[in-house]
């Protein structure tokens, strides 16, 4: 089997990003040379683009900031059709950095272009991790913390997508895009779920979906109930509607992260689909101990009792 050709624009991009990191280092030291074995490591040193053969095409992995020359040049390269034609997997991640507590992934230059990814099977945009100070979010250009349909715009370019991982939920436009080969869908935690579970319960364009990994709204950990936006937390009835729907019937694996459903509700959902591999996971965002005394956000879940003792054990 032959591997798709590697256009020069993509082949040279890892070297270009390394050159940009070296320029950043030179600016940091007013042009003085650095000893790479003794100077501290900086975030810019880790900026990179990695390439590896995959499924007769190329896995492309960007690690870096969500702004600046490295990201802009990466999007410009990926917007070339000769480059996109050979990509089978795309991954975007980076260090925990951002502004005002958020890490905005804005893909407008690529999404505004006519490029498509005819071989792309996997798209991964790293979700927020529990230890992160900045919440990652796919954010539409010119918006503030709003996804604005950009995930739907992404998947319209990927007709053979099989796996999708994103840091926040897509809006209703996502469910109008035919994705016949999508089997695995992972949705990271963000404050706005955009009624994802309710929309999925009515979806008809995802006939191959077998695994759903969904994280509940971070509002549960960021705001007291009286301060939360209406419908910010997924209602139990939406989970129930999902498992009662044809979409629920085709699921084989369901992972729910950070929900506050009680035992009776969880057991009821399992009863609707006894054969479903149904897992609940608690991996909420962390909190600074110095803030506990101020009581400005829910935090007592971060100081749990031993789960092997009462009241958790009968």
PAVEXLUM-298594 format. One line per 10 residues: number of its first residue (from 1); for each residue y, x, z of N, C-alpha, C. Coordinates in steps of 0.2 Angstrom, whole numbers, plus 5000, padded with zeros to 4 digits. Last residue first. Layout:
N
NUM	Y:X:Z:Y:X:Z:Y:X:Z  ...
***
This chain:
314
314	5003:4886:5262:5001:4880:5266:4998:4882:5272  5017:4896:5259:5010:4895:5259:5008:4889:5264  5031:4895:5260:5028:4895:5253:5020:4894:5253  5038:4895:5272:5035:4889:5270:5032:4889:5263  5024:4906:5276:5027:4899:5277:5035:4900:5275  5021:4919:5265:5021:4916:5271:5024:4909:5271  5022:4925:5253:5015:4924:5255:5015:4921:5262  5035:4927:5250:5032:4922:5247:5024:4920:5249  5046:4931:5262:5040:4933:5260:5036:4927:5256  5062:4924:5257:5057:4925:5262:5051:4928:5259
304	5075:4931:5247:5070:4926:5249:5065:4928:5255  5089:4933:5243:5086:4936:5249:5081:4931:5251  5093:4927:5232:5092:4934:5231:5089:4937:5237  5096:4914:5235:5089:4915:5232:5088:4923:5231  5108:4915:5240:5103:4915:5245:5096:4916:5241  5119:4914:5231:5116:4920:5232:5110:4920:5236  5132:4906:5222:5125:4905:5225:5122:4912:5225  5148:4912:5226:5143:4910:5221:5136:4909:5225  5156:4915:5236:5159:4912:5230:5154:4910:5225  5154:4921:5249:5151:4914:5247:5154:4911:5241
294	5158:4932:5255:5163:4928:5252:5161:4921:5250  5146:4939:5258:5150:4936:5264:5156:4931:5261  5141:4944:5246:5138:4938:5249:5142:4935:5254  5147:4955:5240:5150:4948:5239:5147:4942:5243  5139:4965:5243:5146:4965:5246:5150:4959:5245  5128:4964:5235:5128:4962:5242:5135:4961:5246  5130:4957:5219:5132:4962:5224:5132:4960:5231  5115:4950:5211:5122:4949:5214:5123:4955:5219  5106:4947:5195:5107:4950:5202:5114:4948:5204  5099:4933:5187:5104:4939:5187:5105:4941:5194
284	5081:4930:5189:5088:4928:5189:5093:4934:5189  5068:4927:5186:5071:4933:5185:5078:4932:5184  5054:4918:5188:5060:4919:5191:5063:4926:5191  5044:4908:5178:5046:4915:5179:5053:4914:5183  5030:4898:5174:5037:4898:5176:5038:4905:5179  5020:4894:5160:5021:4899:5165:5029:4898:5167  5007:4886:5152:5013:4885:5155:5015:4889:5161  4997:4884:5140:4998:4890:5144:5006:4889:5147  4991:4868:5138:4997:4872:5137:4996:4878:5142  4981:4858:5141:4979:4864:5138:4985:4870:5137
274	4989:4847:5146:4984:4851:5151:4982:4858:5148  5003:4841:5145:4999:4845:5140:4994:4850:5144  5006:4833:5156:5007:4830:5149:5004:4834:5144  5003:4841:5167:4999:4836:5165:5000:4833:5159  5014:4850:5166:5008:4852:5165:5003:4847:5163  5024:4840:5171:5025:4843:5164:5018:4846:5162  5019:4838:5184:5020:4833:5179:5020:4835:5172  5021:4851:5189:5014:4848:5189:5014:4842:5184  5035:4851:5189:5031:4856:5186:5024:4854:5184  5038:4840:5198:5040:4840:5191:5036:4845:5187
264	5032:4845:5210:5030:4839:5207:5032:4838:5200  5040:4856:5213:5033:4857:5211:5030:4851:5208  5056:4856:5204:5051:4856:5210:5044:4856:5208  5066:4867:5194:5061:4861:5194:5057:4861:5201  5075:4876:5191:5074:4874:5198:5070:4867:5199  5071:4890:5181:5072:4883:5182:5072:4882:5189  5069:4904:5177:5075:4902:5181:5076:4895:5182  5060:4901:5162:5063:4906:5167:5069:4903:5171  5045:4896:5156:5052:4893:5158:5054:4898:5163  5035:4897:5142:5038:4901:5148:5045:4898:5150
254	5021:4891:5134:5028:4889:5136:5030:4893:5143  5010:4891:5121:5013:4895:5126:5020:4892:5128  5008:4882:5111:5002:4884:5114:5004:4888:5121  5015:4867:5103:5016:4873:5107:5009:4875:5111  5012:4855:5097:5010:4861:5094:5011:4867:5098  5017:4846:5106:5010:4846:5105:5008:4852:5101  5031:4848:5106:5027:4849:5112:5020:4850:5111  5033:4842:5094:5034:4849:5095:5031:4852:5101  5030:4828:5096:5026:4832:5092:5027:4840:5092  5034:4826:5114:5035:4826:5107:5030:4830:5103
244	5032:4828:5127:5029:4822:5124:5030:4822:5117  5039:4840:5129:5032:4840:5130:5028:4834:5127  5052:4835:5128:5049:4841:5123:5042:4840:5124  5054:4826:5138:5054:4824:5131:5051:4829:5126  5053:4835:5149:5048:4830:5148:5048:4827:5141  5065:4842:5147:5059:4845:5147:5053:4840:5146  5074:4831:5148:5073:4834:5142:5067:4838:5141  5072:4827:5161:5070:4822:5156:5070:4826:5149  5078:4837:5169:5070:4837:5169:5068:4832:5163  5091:4845:5160:5088:4839:5164:5081:4839:5163
234	5098:4861:5161:5094:4856:5157:5091:4851:5162  5115:4861:5166:5108:4863:5167:5104:4858:5164  5127:4855:5161:5126:4862:5160:5119:4865:5161  5131:4842:5161:5125:4844:5157:5124:4851:5156  5147:4848:5166:5142:4842:5165:5137:4844:5160  5149:4864:5174:5150:4859:5168:5145:4854:5168  5150:4866:5191:5147:4867:5185:5149:4862:5180  5155:4864:5204:5159:4867:5199:5156:4868:5192  5146:4858:5212:5152:4854:5210:5156:4857:5205  5136:4868:5212:5135:4862:5208:5141:4858:5207
224	5143:4884:5211:5141:4879:5215:5140:4872:5211  5139:4897:5199:5143:4892:5201:5140:4887:5206  5129:4906:5195:5136:4908:5195:5141:4903:5198  5116:4901:5195:5118:4907:5200:5125:4909:5200  5117:4891:5187:5114:4890:5193:5115:4895:5198  5122:4896:5175:5127:4892:5180:5124:4891:5187  5113:4901:5167:5115:4905:5172:5120:4902:5177  5101:4889:5161:5108:4891:5162:5109:4896:5168  5084:4896:5158:5089:4891:5160:5096:4894:5161  5076:4903:5145:5079:4904:5151:5084:4899:5152
214	5060:4901:5137:5067:4899:5137:5070:4900:5144  5049:4904:5125:5051:4907:5131:5059:4906:5132  5036:4897:5116:5043:4896:5118:5044:4900:5124  5025:4898:5103:5027:4901:5109:5034:4900:5110  5023:4892:5091:5018:4891:5095:5020:4894:5102  5029:4884:5076:5031:4887:5082:5025:4886:5087  5028:4880:5063:5023:4885:5065:5024:4887:5072  5037:4870:5060:5030:4868:5060:5026:4873:5063  5052:4867:5062:5048:4873:5065:5041:4871:5065  5059:4856:5059:5059:4861:5054:5056:4868:5056
204	5061:4846:5068:5056:4845:5063:5055:4851:5058  5066:4842:5085:5065:4847:5079:5060:4845:5074  5067:4836:5096:5068:4832:5090:5067:4836:5084  5066:4846:5106:5061:4840:5106:5062:4836:5100  5077:4854:5103:5070:4856:5101:5065:4850:5101  5087:4846:5110:5087:4847:5102:5080:4849:5100  5083:4848:5123:5083:4841:5120:5083:4842:5112  5084:4862:5124:5078:4859:5125:5078:4852:5122  5098:4864:5121:5093:4867:5117:5086:4863:5118  5111:4861:5125:5106:4856:5125:5100:4858:5121
194	5118:4873:5127:5119:4869:5121:5114:4864:5119  5118:4881:5138:5111:4880:5134:5112:4876:5128  5129:4892:5144:5129:4886:5140:5122:4886:5136  5127:4904:5151:5129:4898:5155:5129:4892:5151  5111:4911:5147:5118:4911:5146:5120:4905:5150  5096:4920:5144:5100:4916:5149:5107:4917:5148  5087:4919:5128:5089:4922:5135:5094:4918:5138  5073:4913:5120:5080:4912:5122:5082:4914:5128  5062:4916:5108:5064:4918:5115:5071:4917:5116  5048:4911:5099:5056:4910:5100:5057:4911:5107
184	5036:4912:5086:5038:4915:5093:5046:4914:5094  5035:4908:5073:5029:4906:5078:5032:4908:5085  5041:4903:5058:5043:4905:5065:5038:4903:5070  5038:4899:5046:5034:4904:5048:5036:4906:5055  5048:4889:5042:5041:4887:5042:5036:4893:5045  5062:4884:5045:5059:4891:5047:5051:4890:5047  5076:4876:5039:5068:4877:5038:5066:4884:5040  5088:4872:5049:5086:4877:5045:5078:4877:5045  5092:4863:5059:5092:4860:5052:5090:4865:5047  5093:4869:5071:5087:4865:5070:5087:4862:5063
174	5105:4876:5071:5099:4880:5070:5093:4875:5068  5115:4866:5074:5114:4868:5067:5107:4872:5066  5115:4865:5088:5111:4860:5084:5110:4862:5077  5116:4882:5093:5118:4876:5093:5114:4871:5089  5105:4894:5103:5109:4892:5097:5111:4884:5097  5107:4902:5118:5104:4897:5114:5108:4895:5108  5107:4920:5119:5109:4914:5121:5107:4909:5116  5100:4932:5115:5103:4932:5122:5105:4925:5124  5085:4930:5105:5092:4930:5106:5094:4929:5113  5072:4933:5095:5074:4934:5102:5081:4934:5102
164	5059:4927:5084:5066:4928:5085:5068:4928:5093  5047:4930:5072:5049:4931:5079:5057:4931:5079  5047:4927:5058:5041:4925:5062:5043:4925:5070  5056:4923:5043:5056:4925:5050:5050:4922:5054  5057:4921:5030:5051:4922:5032:5050:4924:5039  5071:4919:5027:5066:4913:5026:5059:4914:5029  5085:4922:5033:5078:4925:5034:5073:4920:5033  5097:4917:5032:5096:4923:5028:5089:4926:5029  5097:4907:5042:5097:4905:5035:5096:4911:5030  5098:4914:5054:5091:4913:5051:5091:4910:5044
154	5113:4916:5054:5108:4922:5054:5101:4920:5051  5117:4903:5056:5119:4907:5050:5115:4913:5049  5112:4900:5068:5109:4897:5062:5111:4900:5056  5119:4909:5076:5112:4910:5075:5109:4906:5070  5132:4904:5074:5131:4910:5071:5123:4912:5071  5137:4892:5080:5133:4891:5074:5130:4898:5071  5145:4896:5092:5148:4893:5086:5144:4893:5079  5145:4902:5104:5140:4904:5099:5142:4902:5092  5158:4907:5113:5155:4902:5110:5151:4905:5104  5166:4916:5120:5160:4914:5123:5157:4909:5120
144	5179:4912:5110:5178:4915:5117:5172:4912:5120  5180:4916:5093:5179:4911:5098:5178:4915:5105  5182:4925:5083:5188:4921:5084:5187:4916:5090  5165:4924:5078:5171:4927:5077:5177:4923:5079  5153:4919:5090:5156:4918:5083:5163:4921:5083  5141:4928:5098:5148:4925:5099:5151:4925:5092  5128:4931:5108:5130:4930:5101:5136:4926:5101  5130:4940:5123:5130:4933:5120:5131:4934:5112  5126:4947:5139:5126:4947:5132:5126:4940:5129  5136:4949:5153:5131:4945:5150:5132:4945:5142
134	5136:4964:5163:5139:4960:5157:5134:4956:5154  5128:4970:5172:5135:4967:5174:5138:4963:5169  5111:4968:5173:5117:4969:5169:5123:4966:5173  5099:4965:5180:5103:4970:5183:5110:4971:5179  5092:4956:5172:5094:4954:5179:5099:4959:5182  5099:4957:5155:5094:4958:5160:5097:4957:5167  5102:4947:5141:5104:4949:5147:5099:4951:5152  5092:4951:5126:5095:4946:5131:5098:4950:5137  5095:4959:5110:5093:4959:5117:5096:4955:5122  5089:4952:5097:5096:4954:5100:5095:4953:5107
124	5078:4954:5084:5079:4954:5091:5086:4956:5093  5068:4947:5072:5075:4948:5073:5076:4948:5081  5055:4949:5060:5057:4949:5067:5064:4951:5068  5054:4949:5046:5049:4945:5050:5051:4944:5058  5062:4950:5031:5063:4951:5038:5058:4946:5042  5062:4950:5017:5056:4952:5020:5056:4952:5028  5074:4945:5013:5068:4942:5011:5062:4944:5014  5089:4943:5019:5083:4947:5021:5077:4944:5019  5104:4942:5010:5099:4939:5013:5093:4944:5015  5122:4943:5008:5116:4946:5009:5111:4942:5012
114	5135:4938:5006:5130:4934:5003:5123:4937:5004  5144:4939:5022:5142:4942:5016:5137:4937:5013  5146:4934:5035:5151:4931:5030:5149:4934:5023  5137:4941:5042:5135:4934:5041:5140:4931:5036  5143:4953:5042:5136:4952:5039:5135:4945:5037  5155:4951:5049:5155:4954:5043:5148:4953:5039  5150:4944:5061:5154:4940:5056:5154:4944:5049  5143:4946:5073:5140:4948:5067:5144:4946:5060  5146:4950:5089:5149:4946:5083:5147:4950:5077  5141:4950:5104:5138:4952:5098:5141:4948:5093
104	5149:4954:5119:5149:4949:5113:5146:4953:5107  5147:4954:5135:5145:4959:5129:5144:4954:5123  5157:4951:5149:5153:4949:5143:5152:4954:5138  5166:4955:5159:5159:4953:5161:5155:4950:5155  5177:4960:5153:5178:4954:5157:5171:4951:5158  5167:4968:5141:5174:4967:5143:5174:4960:5147  5154:4981:5142:5158:4975:5139:5165:4974:5141  5138:4987:5144:5145:4988:5144:5148:4982:5140  5123:4993:5145:5127:4988:5149:5134:4989:5149  5119:4999:5129:5120:5000:5136:5123:4994:5139
94	5109:4989:5117:5114:4994:5119:5114:4995:5127  5103:4982:5102:5103:4982:5109:5108:4988:5111  5094:4974:5089:5101:4976:5092:5101:4976:5099  5083:4975:5076:5084:4975:5083:5091:4978:5085  5072:4969:5063:5079:4971:5065:5080:4970:5073  5060:4971:5051:5062:4970:5058:5069:4973:5059  5060:4974:5037:5055:4969:5040:5056:4967:5047  5070:4978:5023:5070:4978:5031:5065:4972:5033  5073:4979:5010:5067:4982:5012:5066:4982:5020  5084:4971:5007:5078:4970:5003:5072:4973:5007
84	5095:4977:5013:5092:4972:5016:5085:4970:5013  5098:4987:5004:5096:4989:5010:5092:4983:5013  5102:4980:4993:5097:4985:4992:5094:4987:4998  5113:4972:4999:5106:4969:4997:5101:4974:4996  5122:4976:5013:5120:4978:5006:5113:4975:5004  5123:4974:5026:5126:4969:5022:5125:4971:5014  5120:4986:5033:5115:4980:5032:5117:4974:5028  5132:4993:5031:5126:4995:5028:5121:4989:5027  5140:4985:5039:5142:4986:5032:5136:4988:5028  5134:4986:5052:5134:4980:5049:5136:4980:5041
74	5136:5000:5054:5129:4998:5053:5129:4991:5050  5150:5001:5054:5146:5004:5048:5139:5002:5048  5152:4994:5066:5155:4991:5060:5151:4994:5054  5145:5002:5075:5143:4995:5074:5146:4992:5068  5153:5014:5074:5146:5014:5073:5143:5007:5072  5167:5009:5077:5165:5012:5070:5157:5012:5069  5168:4994:5087:5169:5001:5085:5165:5003:5079  5155:4985:5096:5162:4985:5093:5162:4993:5091  5145:4985:5104:5145:4979:5100:5152:4979:5096  5137:5001:5105:5142:4996:5107:5142:4990:5102
64	5119:5003:5103:5126:5005:5104:5130:5000:5106  5106:5004:5093:5107:5004:5100:5114:5007:5101  5096:4996:5080:5103:4999:5082:5103:4999:5090  5082:4999:5071:5084:4997:5078:5091:5001:5079  5072:4993:5059:5078:4996:5060:5081:4994:5067  5057:4995:5050:5060:4992:5056:5066:4996:5057  5054:4992:5033:5057:4996:5038:5059:4992:5044  5038:4989:5024:5046:4989:5024:5048:4993:5030  5025:4987:5026:5027:4989:5020:5035:4989:5019  5025:4985:5040:5024:4980:5036:5026:4981:5029
54	5036:4998:5044:5033:4992:5047:5032:4987:5041  5043:5014:5048:5039:5010:5043:5036:5004:5047  5058:5015:5056:5051:5017:5056:5048:5012:5051  5074:5022:5063:5070:5019:5057:5062:5020:5058  5088:5019:5073:5081:5022:5072:5078:5018:5067  5103:5024:5077:5100:5020:5073:5093:5023:5072  5114:5026:5092:5109:5028:5087:5106:5022:5083  5121:5031:5107:5122:5027:5101:5118:5030:5095  5121:5040:5117:5115:5036:5116:5115:5032:5110  5133:5045:5119:5128:5050:5117:5122:5046:5115
44	5141:5035:5124:5142:5036:5117:5136:5041:5115  5139:5037:5138:5136:5031:5135:5136:5032:5127  5135:5054:5142:5139:5048:5141:5136:5043:5137  5128:5066:5153:5127:5062:5147:5132:5056:5148  5138:5081:5157:5135:5075:5159:5133:5071:5152  5133:5098:5151:5138:5092:5152:5134:5086:5153  5121:5106:5148:5124:5106:5155:5129:5100:5156  5117:5106:5135:5112:5106:5140:5115:5106:5147  5127:5106:5126:5123:5100:5127:5118:5100:5132  5143:5111:5130:5136:5114:5130:5131:5108:5131
34	5156:5108:5118:5152:5106:5124:5145:5110:5124  5172:5114:5113:5165:5113:5112:5161:5112:5119  5187:5104:5113:5183:5110:5116:5176:5109:5115  5194:5093:5109:5191:5098:5104:5187:5103:5107  5196:5086:5121:5202:5089:5118:5199:5094:5112  5184:5080:5125:5186:5087:5128:5192:5090:5124  5184:5068:5119:5183:5068:5126:5185:5075:5129  5183:5072:5106:5189:5069:5108:5190:5069:5116  5170:5077:5105:5176:5081:5104:5182:5078:5107  5163:5065:5107:5163:5070:5112:5168:5075:5112
24	5166:5058:5096:5168:5055:5102:5168:5061:5108  5160:5066:5087:5167:5066:5086:5170:5063:5093  5147:5064:5090:5149:5070:5091:5157:5070:5091  5146:5050:5086:5145:5052:5094:5148:5059:5095  5147:5052:5073:5152:5048:5076:5152:5050:5084  5135:5059:5070:5142:5062:5069:5147:5059:5073  5126:5049:5073:5126:5055:5077:5133:5058:5076  5129:5040:5062:5130:5038:5069:5130:5044:5074  5125:5048:5052:5132:5046:5052:5134:5044:5059  5111:5049:5054:5115:5055:5054:5123:5053:5055
14	5108:5035:5052:5107:5038:5058:5111:5045:5059  5112:5034:5037:5116:5030:5043:5114:5033:5050  5104:5039:5027:5109:5043:5030:5113:5040:5036  5096:5028:5024:5093:5034:5026:5098:5039:5030  5105:5018:5020:5101:5017:5026:5098:5024:5029  5109:5024:5008:5114:5021:5013:5111:5020:5020  5098:5027:5001:5102:5032:5004:5107:5030:5009  5084:5016:5004:5091:5018:5001:5094:5023:5004  5068:5017:5003:5073:5018:5008:5080:5020:5005  5056:5006:4996:5061:5011:4996:5066:5011:5001
4	5042:5000:5005:5049:4998:5002:5053:5005:5002  5027:5008:5003:5032:5006:5008:5038:5005:5003  5011:5002:4996:5017:5006:4996:5023:5003:5000  4994:5004:5000:5000:5000:5000:5006:5004:5000
***
